[in-house]
């Protein structure tokens, strides 16, 4: 209820849910037998599950609206959704004192930082990325003003690299 009132409605995210309404089930991408999570990911149990691995169920359009708000420092369509201080906190490296290759993580986002991109994507050092267990990837890159979200009905090794290749094509077209 809080996410709907504070984020989804003000951002115009009309198709974002933690629990998918039954009348929306037919809009959810089904996974084939060889996909990770099959058959659970296609079940009503998954669509009613709010655990982190099945968290937000949404659309590419809704994810890009959220990302556009981040790129606009917390504002979208003339509405202030999050304060600039909140955007700064959710975009900064909170693991700066860790010496490992995984030392650049912000709040819920994989921050490129100084590390070699673990996904092989041509993103900037200030870009934010998050991949989903069920075959999704979201990218927000303030250096290029880029918002991207990709959903896949397949989630195996070739598809994972395929998602990253699609994102690299986006970057290549910008440069």
Secondary structure, DSSP 4 states (H G I P E B T S, - for coil): -HHIIIIIHHHT-TT-BSS--GGGGGGSPPPPTTSTTTTGGGSHHHHT--SGGG--B--HHHHHHHHHHHHTTTEETTEE-S-HHHHHHHHS-S-TT--STT--B-SSSEE-TTSPPTT-----TT-EEEEETTTEEEEEETTTTEEEEEE-S--SHHHHHHHHHHHHHHHHHH-
